[in-house]
Amino acid sequence: MSARKLWQPDPKFQEQSHLYHYVQWLKENRALHFENYNNLWEWSVTEIAAFWESLWEYFQIKSYTTYSEVMTADPMPYTRWFTGASLNYAEHLFRHCKEDQTAIIYQSEMHSIRHMTWKEVSLTVGSLQQYFTQQGVVAGDRVVAYLPNIPEATISFMAVCGLGAVWSSCSPDFGSNSVIERFQQIAPKVFITVDGYQYNGKAFDRSEVVREIMAQLPTLEKVVFIPYLDREAELPGEANAIYWKELLVQYTGTPVFTPVPFDHPIWVLYSSGTTGKPKAITHCQGGVLLEHYKYLAFHNDVHAGEHFFWFSTTGWMMWNFVQASFLMGATIVLFDGSPGYPDLSVLWQLAETAPIHHFGAGAPYLVACMQNELQIKSEFALSELRSIGSTGAPLPPETFTWCYESIKKDLWLCSMSGGTDLCTAFVGGNPLLPVYEGEIQCRALGAAVYAWDEMGEPVVNEVGEMVITQPMPSMPIYFWNDPGDKRYLESYFEMYPGIWRHGDWVRITDRGSLVIYGRSDATLNRQGVRIGTAEIYNAIQKVKEVKDSLIVNLELAGGRHYMPLFVVLAEGQNLDQELIRKIKQTLRSEYSPRHVPDEVIAVKDIPYTISGKKLEAPVKKILLGIPITKAANPGAMRNPDSLDFFIQFGRRLAD
């Protein structure tokens, strides 16, 4: 059954887009003509050097030295880009800086909406850089932050990046062990931290956690302290600590931009660490600069003066992605707090007030708004809203439709998927193409994404393993402290040598759109047919008595299979036989008898990572009897106590 078209960009929308202008630029400057987007995409992943060099020119990348080669002939992951070029990512963030214009719009549970001009940002960045420099911070040193999504985090990153130092951050909802096992790997010199934060109306004092973190980072030389929860909070007992406000008084200056090689590290991001020590994923300044220009221009179509928002914390790569919208001359909108406090309308009120032109959130938030039957278009004036972005999990088809019925009819819905691994999306939005229900519009330019079958052959209109067959500049330059690139190679290149296996289950249509079915390592094998977990969750969302769910399929001795569905019930509901029948009938009618679980089991909570991912694979391992120490890392979880049920359930299965 073909998907229903929900939105078609009108000619004016198309012709005002960056992507349209880029196509015209290629025609005028490269004598290249493309009949449609798929032809353009094919060129971008076959003439790879020509494509990325065209972006260098189109976006007028400022380099202090001339590059000798666009890309080396080395295979992934050892391809190197723009050899000899030297630049600075942060300098490009300031390219559209005008002193009196708003750079940051900010709101939190503790503060009403505020605005910060580029003049304020520039002065603060300059002060921070003066402090760093006088403390001996140089290019390559690591500066780490334990901060909420507040302007100080954005400013700190800009200052660090401008000096060529390496940034890394965790949000303050991370426990001490989670932070330590991340930051210890990169031996930081400076630590920027708050005393606590507020979430869902509750205050969380992190003073003791901060002291624990500091005690386990022996390379620390300086601490910058922001009393955020309690304005009277004392310095964390260290002679080498300074208050943020004192620093701004004692040190003044203008922003500095140190030229660094194209492949100089810009930041370290981390994998979820659910099954071991988090991987310290390191990207380079030039690689993410080109990638973020490309994606925010061509696939998010962000324009100068627009307000760009994505609900995130500093511990998720989407926070880094938001900062990149400065490249397009946008104003960034920050929110610190719960998206459901005091209720789910808080972000939509922000969208009206700011106002927001590009509104992004994790798919679960949009699903929650749908399930709670929010009538956004009747409650909020969103005339400036151009696009809705969704990522973090597959967006159900019903939620696509709900967005157009309940938010805005003339709306560009940009469902996208990528990862921390590349700090971007490689499938996502397209301002030239229609939006179809349940489908991501396209493969991003320069991203050679394919669905491969079990024989390693590309398939169309069939579900396969998502792979990337050609290098991209924003692929990690390495994992920090990974001798011989052992963990790096194991993570992406073990299944198909020389080919990036991303770990998602995807179907690419003959139109070039995509549907993602969830993680391939959590795929359900039923009578030889592979089913993506996203299909199960899409159907279950129609059962209002169920608040959340998780499904796994266990391969047992003698060729037997057991597929339990774990459900968290809505308030006041009981899992009786009638509800079990309703759940099973919904799955059977929405998809097939193969989608029906062997058993439906009520649980209090579904295990999640700190960044909001369901722990399907770790739960499967626990149920198969693998020790918790090898199956999961509770320190990387939002709710580690939720594993207790599955540990006990696994023991009963073993008996």
C-alpha positions as CSV (number, residue, x, y, z in Angstrom):
1,M,0.0,0.0,0.0
2,S,1.5,3.3,-1.0
3,A,1.8,6.0,1.6
4,R,-0.5,9.0,1.6
5,K,0.9,12.4,0.6
6,L,0.5,14.9,3.4
7,W,2.3,18.0,2.2
8,Q,3.6,19.4,-1.0
9,P,5.9,22.5,-1.0
10,D,4.6,25.2,-3.2
11,P,6.8,26.7,-6.0
12,K,7.6,29.8,-3.8
13,F,8.7,27.6,-0.9
14,Q,11.0,25.6,-3.2
15,E,12.5,28.5,-5.0
16,Q,13.4,30.3,-1.8
17,S,15.2,27.3,-0.4
18,H,19.0,27.0,-0.1
19,L,18.8,23.7,-1.9
20,Y,17.2,25.2,-4.9
21,H,19.8,28.0,-5.0
22,Y,22.6,25.4,-4.7
23,V,21.2,23.5,-7.8
24,Q,21.2,26.8,-9.7
25,W,24.7,27.5,-8.5
26,L,25.9,24.1,-9.8
27,K,24.3,24.8,-13.2
28,E,26.0,28.2,-13.5
29,N,29.4,27.3,-11.9
30,R,29.9,23.7,-12.8
31,A,27.7,23.3,-15.9
32,L,25.8,20.5,-14.0
33,H,22.2,19.9,-14.7
34,F,20.0,17.6,-12.6
35,E,16.5,16.5,-13.5
36,N,15.5,15.7,-10.0
37,Y,16.8,15.3,-6.4
38,N,17.7,11.7,-6.8
39,N,19.9,12.5,-9.7
40,L,21.6,15.2,-7.6
41,W,22.0,12.8,-4.7
42,E,23.6,10.1,-7.0
43,W,26.1,12.7,-8.2
44,S,26.9,13.7,-4.6
45,V,27.8,10.1,-3.6
46,T,29.7,9.1,-6.8
47,E,31.6,12.3,-7.6
48,I,32.5,12.6,-3.9
49,A,35.4,15.0,-4.1
50,A,33.7,17.2,-6.5
51,F,30.6,17.4,-4.3
52,W,32.4,18.3,-1.1
53,E,34.7,20.8,-2.9
54,S,31.6,22.5,-4.3
55,L,30.3,23.0,-0.7
56,W,33.7,24.5,0.3
57,E,33.2,27.1,-2.5
58,Y,29.4,27.5,-2.1
59,F,29.6,28.3,1.6
60,Q,32.8,30.3,1.2
61,I,34.7,28.4,3.9
62,K,37.4,30.6,5.4
63,S,40.8,28.9,5.4
64,Y,44.1,30.4,6.4
65,T,46.0,28.0,4.2
66,T,45.4,26.3,0.9
67,Y,44.4,22.7,0.8
68,S,46.4,20.4,-1.5
69,E,43.9,17.6,-1.8
70,V,40.1,17.3,-1.3
71,M,40.2,13.7,-0.1
72,T,42.7,11.0,0.1
73,A,42.2,7.6,-1.5
74,D,42.3,5.8,1.9
75,P,39.2,3.7,2.6
76,M,36.9,4.4,5.5
77,P,37.6,5.2,8.3
78,Y,41.0,6.5,7.3
79,T,40.0,8.9,4.5
80,R,41.4,12.4,5.2
81,W,39.9,15.6,3.9
82,F,41.1,19.0,2.6
83,T,44.7,18.2,3.5
84,G,46.7,21.4,4.3
85,A,43.7,23.6,5.1
86,S,43.5,25.5,8.4
87,L,40.3,27.0,9.8
88,N,38.2,27.5,12.8
89,Y,34.6,26.3,13.3
90,A,33.8,29.0,15.8
91,E,34.9,31.8,13.5
92,H,32.2,30.7,11.1
93,L,29.6,30.8,13.9
94,F,30.3,34.5,14.3
95,R,30.1,35.2,10.5
96,H,26.6,36.7,10.8
97,C,27.2,38.4,14.1
98,K,25.6,41.8,14.4
99,E,26.0,43.4,17.8
100,D,22.4,44.6,18.3
101,Q,20.7,41.4,17.0
102,T,19.5,38.6,19.2
103,A,21.8,35.6,19.3
104,I,20.1,33.5,21.9
105,I,16.5,33.2,23.2
106,Y,16.4,31.3,26.5
107,Q,13.7,30.0,28.9
108,S,13.8,27.5,31.8
109,E,11.6,26.3,34.6
110,M,13.3,28.9,36.8
111,H,13.4,31.8,34.4
112,S,10.9,33.4,32.0
113,I,11.9,34.0,28.4
114,R,15.1,36.1,28.0
115,H,17.1,37.4,25.1
116,M,20.9,37.8,24.6
117,T,22.4,39.9,21.9
118,W,25.5,39.1,19.8
119,K,27.3,42.0,21.7
120,E,26.7,40.2,25.0
121,V,27.7,36.8,23.5
122,S,30.9,38.3,22.0
123,L,32.0,40.0,25.2
124,T,31.4,36.9,27.3
125,V,33.2,34.7,24.8
126,G,36.1,37.1,24.8
127,S,36.3,37.2,28.6
128,L,36.2,33.4,28.9
129,Q,38.9,33.1,26.3
130,Q,41.1,35.5,28.1
131,Y,40.7,33.5,31.3
132,F,41.4,30.2,29.5
133,T,44.5,31.6,27.8
134,Q,45.9,33.0,31.1
135,Q,45.4,29.6,32.7
136,G,47.5,28.0,30.0
137,V,44.7,26.4,27.8
138,V,46.0,25.9,24.3
139,A,44.8,24.1,21.2
140,G,44.2,20.5,21.8
141,D,43.5,20.8,25.6
142,R,40.2,19.4,26.8
143,V,37.6,21.6,28.5
144,V,34.6,19.7,29.9
145,A,31.2,21.0,31.1
146,Y,28.5,19.7,33.4
147,L,25.8,22.1,32.4
148,P,22.1,22.4,31.6
149,N,20.9,23.8,28.2
150,I,21.6,27.4,29.2
151,P,23.4,30.3,27.4
152,E,26.6,29.7,29.5
153,A,26.9,26.3,27.8
154,T,26.7,27.8,24.3
155,I,29.1,30.6,25.2
156,S,31.6,28.2,26.8
157,F,31.6,25.9,23.7
158,M,32.2,28.9,21.4
159,A,35.1,30.1,23.5
160,V,36.7,26.7,23.7
161,C,36.3,26.0,20.0
162,G,37.6,29.4,19.1
163,L,40.9,28.6,20.9
164,G,41.2,25.2,19.2
165,A,40.7,23.4,22.5
166,V,38.4,20.3,22.6
167,W,34.9,20.5,24.1
168,S,33.0,17.8,25.8
169,S,29.8,18.1,27.9
170,C,27.4,16.1,30.0
171,S,24.0,17.3,31.3
172,P,23.6,17.5,35.1
173,D,21.0,14.7,35.2
174,F,24.0,12.3,34.6
175,G,25.2,10.7,37.8
176,S,28.8,11.0,39.0
177,N,29.9,7.6,37.7
178,S,28.4,8.3,34.3
179,V,30.3,11.6,34.0
180,I,33.5,10.2,35.4
181,E,33.7,7.3,33.0
182,R,33.2,9.7,30.1
183,F,35.5,12.6,31.2
184,Q,38.2,10.5,32.6
185,Q,38.9,9.1,29.2
186,I,40.0,12.5,27.8
187,A,42.0,13.9,30.7
188,P,40.5,17.4,30.9
189,K,42.3,20.5,32.0
190,V,39.3,22.7,32.9
191,F,35.9,21.9,34.3
192,I,32.8,24.2,33.9
193,T,29.9,23.2,36.2
194,V,26.7,24.3,37.9
195,D,25.6,23.5,41.4
196,G,22.3,21.9,40.4
197,Y,19.2,22.3,38.2
198,Q,15.5,22.1,38.2
199,Y,13.4,19.5,36.4
200,N,9.7,18.8,36.4
201,G,9.3,21.3,39.2
202,K,11.8,19.7,41.5
203,A,15.2,21.1,42.5
204,F,18.2,18.8,42.2
205,D,21.3,19.8,44.2
206,R,24.4,18.3,42.5
207,S,27.0,19.8,44.8
208,E,28.1,16.5,46.1
209,V,28.1,15.0,42.6
210,V,30.3,17.8,41.4
211,R,32.8,17.2,44.2
212,E,32.9,13.4,43.4
213,I,33.5,14.2,39.7
214,M,36.4,16.6,40.5
215,A,38.0,14.1,42.8
216,Q,38.2,11.6,40.0
217,L,39.6,13.9,37.4
218,P,43.3,14.1,38.3
219,T,44.3,16.2,35.3
220,L,42.0,19.1,36.3
221,E,43.7,22.4,36.9
222,K,40.9,24.9,36.9
223,V,37.1,24.9,37.7
224,V,34.6,27.5,36.5
225,F,31.5,27.5,38.8
226,I,28.0,28.8,37.9
227,P,25.6,29.0,40.9
228,Y,22.5,28.1,38.9
229,L,20.1,26.4,41.3
230,D,21.2,28.4,44.3
231,R,22.7,31.9,43.6
232,E,24.4,31.8,47.0
233,A,26.1,28.4,46.4
234,E,29.7,28.3,47.5
235,L,32.6,27.3,45.3
236,P,33.2,23.5,45.4
237,G,36.0,23.8,48.0
238,E,38.9,24.3,45.6
239,A,41.5,27.0,45.5
240,N,41.6,26.7,41.7
241,A,37.9,27.5,41.3
242,I,36.3,30.8,40.1
243,Y,32.8,32.0,39.9
244,W,31.5,32.7,36.4
245,K,30.5,36.2,37.2
246,E,33.9,37.0,38.8
247,L,35.6,35.7,35.8
248,L,33.7,38.1,33.5
249,V,34.7,41.0,35.7
250,Q,38.4,40.1,36.0
251,Y,39.0,39.1,32.4
252,T,37.9,41.0,29.2
253,G,38.6,40.7,25.6
254,T,37.2,40.1,22.1
255,P,36.7,36.7,20.5
256,V,39.8,34.9,19.3
257,F,39.9,32.3,16.5
258,T,42.9,30.1,16.3
259,P,43.4,28.4,12.9
260,V,43.7,24.7,13.3
261,P,44.1,21.9,10.7
262,F,40.9,20.6,9.0
263,D,41.1,17.3,11.0
264,H,41.8,18.9,14.4
265,P,39.4,17.6,17.1
266,I,36.5,19.9,17.9
267,W,34.6,17.8,20.5
268,V,34.2,14.4,22.0
269,L,30.7,12.9,22.1
270,Y,29.8,9.7,23.8
271,S,27.9,6.5,22.9
272,S,25.2,5.6,25.4
273,G,27.5,3.1,27.2
274,T,24.7,0.7,27.9
275,T,26.9,-2.4,27.4
276,G,30.3,-1.1,28.6
277,K,32.4,2.0,28.9
278,P,31.0,4.8,26.6
279,K,32.9,5.3,23.3
280,A,34.6,8.7,23.2
281,I,33.6,9.7,19.6
282,T,35.9,12.4,18.3
283,H,35.0,14.7,15.4
284,C,37.1,17.2,13.6
285,Q,36.6,21.0,13.1
286,G,36.5,21.0,9.3
287,G,34.4,17.9,9.0
288,V,31.5,19.0,11.1
289,L,31.8,22.5,9.7
290,L,31.1,21.3,6.1
291,E,28.5,18.8,7.3
292,H,26.6,21.2,9.4
293,Y,26.6,23.9,6.7
294,K,25.3,21.3,4.2
295,Y,22.6,19.8,6.5
296,L,21.2,23.0,8.0
297,A,21.1,24.7,4.7
298,F,19.9,22.0,2.3
299,H,17.9,19.7,4.6
300,N,16.6,22.0,7.3
301,D,16.6,25.1,5.1
302,V,17.5,27.5,8.0
303,H,17.7,31.1,6.9
304,A,19.3,34.2,8.5
305,G,17.1,35.8,11.1
306,E,15.0,32.7,11.8
307,H,14.7,31.1,15.2
308,F,15.9,27.5,15.5
309,F,14.9,25.3,18.4
310,W,15.4,21.7,19.2
311,F,14.5,20.3,22.6
312,S,17.8,18.7,23.9
313,T,20.2,18.5,26.8
314,T,23.9,19.1,26.6
315,G,24.4,15.3,26.7
316,W,22.8,14.7,23.3
317,M,24.4,15.4,19.9
318,M,21.3,17.5,19.0
319,W,22.7,20.2,21.4
320,N,25.8,20.5,19.2
321,F,23.6,20.5,16.1
322,V,21.6,23.4,17.5
323,Q,24.7,25.5,18.0
324,A,25.5,25.0,14.3
325,S,22.4,26.9,13.2
326,F,24.5,30.1,14.0
327,L,26.3,29.2,10.7
328,M,23.1,30.1,8.8
329,G,22.7,33.4,10.7
330,A,19.9,32.0,12.9
331,T,19.0,32.8,16.4
332,I,19.1,29.7,18.7
333,V,16.3,29.1,21.1
334,L,17.2,27.2,24.3
335,F,15.0,25.6,26.9
336,D,16.1,24.0,30.2
337,G,13.6,21.8,32.0
338,S,10.9,19.2,31.4
339,P,8.9,19.3,28.2
340,G,6.0,18.1,30.3
341,Y,6.1,20.7,33.1
342,P,3.7,22.1,34.0
343,D,2.2,20.3,31.1
344,L,3.0,19.3,27.5
345,S,2.0,22.7,26.1
346,V,5.0,24.5,27.6
347,L,7.2,24.1,24.4
348,W,4.3,25.2,22.2
349,Q,3.8,28.3,24.3
350,L,7.6,28.9,23.7
351,A,7.1,28.4,20.0
352,E,4.4,31.1,20.0
353,T,6.3,33.6,22.2
354,A,9.8,33.3,20.8
355,P,8.5,32.8,18.0
356,I,10.1,29.7,16.6
357,H,10.5,29.0,12.9
358,H,12.0,25.6,13.1
359,F,10.8,23.4,16.0
360,G,12.5,20.2,16.8
361,A,12.0,17.5,19.4
362,G,12.4,13.8,19.9
363,A,9.7,11.6,18.3
364,P,8.5,10.4,21.8
365,Y,7.5,14.0,22.7
366,L,5.4,14.4,19.5
367,V,3.8,11.0,20.2
368,A,3.0,12.1,23.8
369,C,1.4,15.3,22.5
370,M,-0.7,13.2,20.1
371,Q,-1.7,10.7,22.8
372,N,-2.8,13.5,25.1
373,E,-4.9,15.0,22.3
374,L,-3.3,18.4,22.3
375,Q,-5.1,20.8,19.9
376,I,-2.1,23.0,19.3
377,K,-3.4,25.0,16.3
378,S,-6.4,26.2,18.2
379,E,-4.5,27.1,21.4
380,F,-1.4,28.8,20.0
381,A,-0.6,31.3,17.2
382,L,2.1,29.6,15.2
383,S,2.1,31.7,12.1
384,E,5.9,31.9,12.0
385,L,6.4,28.1,12.3
386,R,7.9,26.7,9.1
387,S,9.0,23.2,10.0
388,I,8.7,20.5,12.7
389,G,11.8,18.3,13.2
390,S,11.7,14.8,14.7
391,T,14.5,12.4,15.6
392,G,15.7,10.0,18.2
393,A,13.2,7.3,17.3
394,P,11.0,6.4,14.3
395,L,8.0,8.7,14.1
396,P,4.8,6.7,13.7
397,P,2.7,7.3,10.6
398,E,-0.2,8.4,12.8
399,T,1.9,11.1,14.4
400,F,2.8,12.4,10.9
401,T,-0.9,12.8,10.2
402,W,-1.6,14.3,13.7
403,C,1.0,17.0,13.1
404,Y,-0.9,18.2,10.1
405,E,-4.3,17.9,11.7
406,S,-3.4,19.4,15.1
407,I,-0.4,21.7,14.7
408,K,-0.6,23.3,11.2
409,K,-1.8,22.3,7.8
410,D,1.0,24.1,5.8
411,L,3.9,22.6,7.6
412,W,7.2,21.0,6.5
413,L,7.6,17.9,8.7
414,C,11.3,16.9,8.7
415,S,11.6,13.5,10.2
416,M,15.4,12.7,10.3
417,S,17.7,10.0,11.4
418,G,21.5,9.9,12.0
419,G,23.5,9.7,15.1
420,T,26.0,10.8,17.6
421,D,28.5,8.9,15.4
422,L,28.5,11.5,12.7
423,C,26.9,14.4,14.7
424,T,24.3,14.8,11.9
425,A,21.5,13.1,10.1
426,F,22.1,11.3,6.9
427,V,18.5,10.9,6.0
428,G,16.0,13.7,6.5
429,G,14.1,16.6,5.2
430,N,14.0,18.1,1.7
431,P,12.4,21.5,0.8
432,L,11.8,20.4,-2.8
433,L,9.9,17.2,-2.1
434,P,6.6,16.2,-0.7
435,V,6.1,14.6,2.7
436,Y,4.5,11.1,2.8
437,E,2.9,9.6,5.8
438,G,5.4,7.7,7.9
439,E,8.4,8.3,5.5
440,I,11.6,10.3,5.8
441,Q,11.9,12.4,2.6
442,C,15.3,11.6,1.3
443,R,18.9,10.5,1.8
444,A,21.0,13.5,2.5
445,L,23.5,14.8,0.0
446,G,26.9,13.2,0.3
447,A,25.5,10.3,2.4
448,A,25.7,7.1,0.4
449,V,23.0,5.3,2.4
450,Y,21.7,2.0,1.2
451,A,19.6,-0.9,2.5
452,W,21.6,-4.2,2.2
453,D,20.2,-7.7,2.3
454,E,21.9,-10.6,4.0
455,M,24.2,-11.1,0.9
456,G,25.4,-7.5,1.1
457,E,23.4,-6.4,-2.0
458,P,21.4,-3.2,-2.1
459,V,17.6,-3.6,-2.1
460,V,14.7,-1.2,-2.8
461,N,11.2,-1.5,-1.3
462,E,12.6,-4.2,1.0
463,V,13.8,-3.9,4.6
464,G,17.6,-4.2,4.9
465,E,20.6,-3.3,7.0
466,M,21.4,0.4,6.8
467,V,24.9,1.0,5.5
468,I,27.0,3.9,4.3
469,T,29.3,2.9,1.5
470,Q,31.3,6.1,1.0
471,P,33.2,8.3,3.4
472,M,31.9,11.5,4.9
473,P,34.0,14.3,6.5
474,S,32.1,14.2,9.8
475,M,32.8,10.6,10.4
476,P,34.8,10.3,13.6
477,I,38.5,10.9,13.2
478,Y,39.0,8.4,16.0
479,F,37.7,7.3,19.3
480,W,39.7,9.0,22.0
481,N,42.1,6.6,23.8
482,D,41.4,3.7,21.4
483,P,44.7,2.0,20.6
484,G,44.7,0.6,17.0
485,D,41.2,1.9,16.5
486,K,39.9,-1.4,17.9
487,R,36.6,-0.2,19.3
488,Y,36.1,2.1,16.3
489,L,36.4,-0.7,13.8
490,E,34.3,-3.1,15.9
491,S,31.5,-0.5,16.2
492,Y,30.9,0.1,12.5
493,F,33.1,-2.0,10.2
494,E,33.1,-5.5,11.7
495,M,30.1,-6.8,9.7
496,Y,31.2,-5.4,6.3
497,P,34.9,-4.5,6.1
498,G,35.3,-1.0,4.6
499,I,31.6,-0.3,4.8
500,W,29.9,1.6,7.6
501,R,27.1,-0.5,9.2
502,H,25.0,1.9,11.2
503,G,22.8,-0.6,13.0
504,D,19.4,0.5,11.8
505,W,16.8,-1.5,9.9
506,V,15.6,0.5,6.9
507,R,13.5,0.3,3.8
508,I,14.2,2.7,0.9
509,T,11.3,3.2,-1.5
510,D,11.5,3.6,-5.2
511,R,10.8,7.3,-4.7
512,G,14.0,7.6,-2.6
513,S,12.1,8.1,0.7
514,L,12.9,5.9,3.7
515,V,11.2,4.1,6.6
516,I,13.3,3.1,9.6
517,Y,12.1,0.1,11.6
518,G,14.4,0.4,14.7
519,R,17.7,-1.0,15.7
520,S,18.8,-4.1,13.7
521,D,20.3,-5.7,16.8
522,A,16.8,-5.6,18.3
523,T,15.1,-7.1,15.2
524,L,12.4,-9.6,15.9
525,N,12.7,-12.9,13.9
526,R,9.3,-14.6,13.6
527,Q,9.1,-17.7,11.6
528,G,12.0,-16.5,9.5
529,V,10.5,-13.1,8.9
530,R,12.4,-10.1,10.4
531,I,10.2,-7.5,12.0
532,G,11.3,-4.0,13.2
533,T,10.4,-3.1,16.7
534,A,9.1,0.3,15.5
535,E,6.2,-1.5,13.9
536,I,5.1,-3.0,17.2
537,Y,5.4,0.4,19.0
538,N,3.5,2.2,16.2
539,A,0.6,-0.2,16.7
540,I,0.7,-0.2,20.5
541,Q,0.4,3.6,20.5
542,K,-3.2,3.2,19.3
543,V,-4.1,1.3,22.5
544,K,-4.8,4.2,24.9
545,E,-4.6,1.9,27.9
546,V,-0.9,1.4,27.3
547,K,1.5,4.2,28.2
548,D,4.8,2.6,27.1
549,S,6.1,-0.7,25.8
550,L,9.1,-2.8,25.0
551,I,9.4,-6.0,23.0
552,V,12.1,-8.6,22.4
553,N,12.3,-12.0,20.7
554,L,14.4,-14.7,22.4
555,E,15.9,-17.5,20.5
556,L,15.7,-20.6,22.8
557,A,17.1,-24.1,22.7
558,G,15.7,-26.5,20.2
559,G,14.9,-23.8,17.7
560,R,12.1,-22.3,19.9
561,H,11.3,-18.6,20.0
562,Y,9.6,-16.6,22.8
563,M,8.4,-13.0,22.1
564,P,7.1,-11.2,25.2
565,L,5.7,-7.7,25.1
566,F,6.2,-5.6,28.2
567,V,3.7,-2.8,28.8
568,V,3.4,0.1,31.2
569,L,-0.2,0.8,31.7
570,A,-1.9,4.1,31.8
571,E,-3.1,5.3,35.2
572,G,-6.1,3.4,36.5
573,Q,-5.7,0.5,34.0
574,N,-5.4,-3.2,34.7
575,L,-4.0,-5.9,32.4
576,D,-7.0,-8.2,32.2
577,Q,-7.8,-10.7,29.5
578,E,-9.9,-8.1,27.6
579,L,-7.0,-5.7,27.3
580,I,-4.6,-8.4,26.3
581,R,-7.0,-9.4,23.5
582,K,-7.3,-5.8,22.5
583,I,-3.5,-5.5,22.3
584,K,-3.1,-8.6,20.3
585,Q,-5.9,-7.8,17.9
586,T,-4.5,-4.4,17.3
587,L,-1.1,-5.9,16.3
588,R,-2.8,-8.5,14.2
589,S,-5.0,-6.1,12.3
590,E,-2.4,-3.3,11.9
591,Y,0.3,-5.6,10.7
592,S,0.1,-9.5,10.8
593,P,-0.2,-12.5,13.0
594,R,3.6,-12.6,13.2
595,H,3.5,-9.3,15.1
596,V,1.4,-10.8,17.9
597,P,3.5,-11.5,21.1
598,D,3.5,-14.8,22.9
599,E,2.8,-13.1,26.1
600,V,1.8,-9.6,27.4
601,I,3.4,-8.6,30.7
602,A,2.7,-5.5,32.8
603,V,5.8,-3.7,34.2
604,K,6.2,-0.5,36.2
605,D,8.8,1.0,34.0
606,I,10.6,0.5,30.6
607,P,14.4,0.8,30.8
608,Y,15.9,3.9,29.0
609,T,19.3,5.4,28.4
610,I,19.9,8.9,29.7
611,S,19.4,10.1,26.2
612,G,16.0,8.5,25.9
613,K,16.6,5.2,24.0
614,K,14.9,2.0,24.9
615,L,17.2,-0.7,26.1
616,E,15.9,-3.5,23.8
617,A,19.2,-5.4,23.2
618,P,20.4,-5.2,26.9
619,V,17.0,-6.5,28.1
620,K,17.2,-9.3,25.6
621,K,20.6,-10.3,26.9
622,I,19.4,-10.2,30.5
623,L,16.4,-12.4,29.7
624,L,18.8,-14.9,28.1
625,G,20.8,-15.1,31.3
626,I,23.7,-12.9,30.5
627,P,25.0,-11.3,33.8
628,I,23.9,-7.7,34.3
629,T,27.6,-6.6,34.4
630,K,28.0,-7.7,30.8
631,A,24.4,-7.0,29.5
632,A,24.0,-3.4,30.6
633,N,25.6,-0.4,32.3
634,P,23.2,1.0,34.9
635,G,25.3,4.2,35.1
636,A,24.3,5.0,31.6
637,M,20.6,4.7,32.3
638,R,17.8,7.2,33.2
639,N,16.1,4.6,35.4
640,P,18.4,1.7,36.4
641,D,16.0,0.4,38.9
642,S,13.7,-0.7,36.0
643,L,16.2,-3.5,35.3
644,D,15.3,-5.3,38.5
645,F,12.1,-6.8,37.1
646,F,13.8,-8.1,34.0
647,I,16.6,-9.7,36.0
648,Q,14.0,-11.5,38.1
649,F,12.0,-12.4,35.0
650,G,15.1,-13.8,33.4
651,R,15.8,-16.0,36.4
652,R,12.2,-17.4,36.2
653,L,12.7,-18.1,32.5
654,A,15.9,-20.0,33.3
655,D,14.1,-22.1,35.8
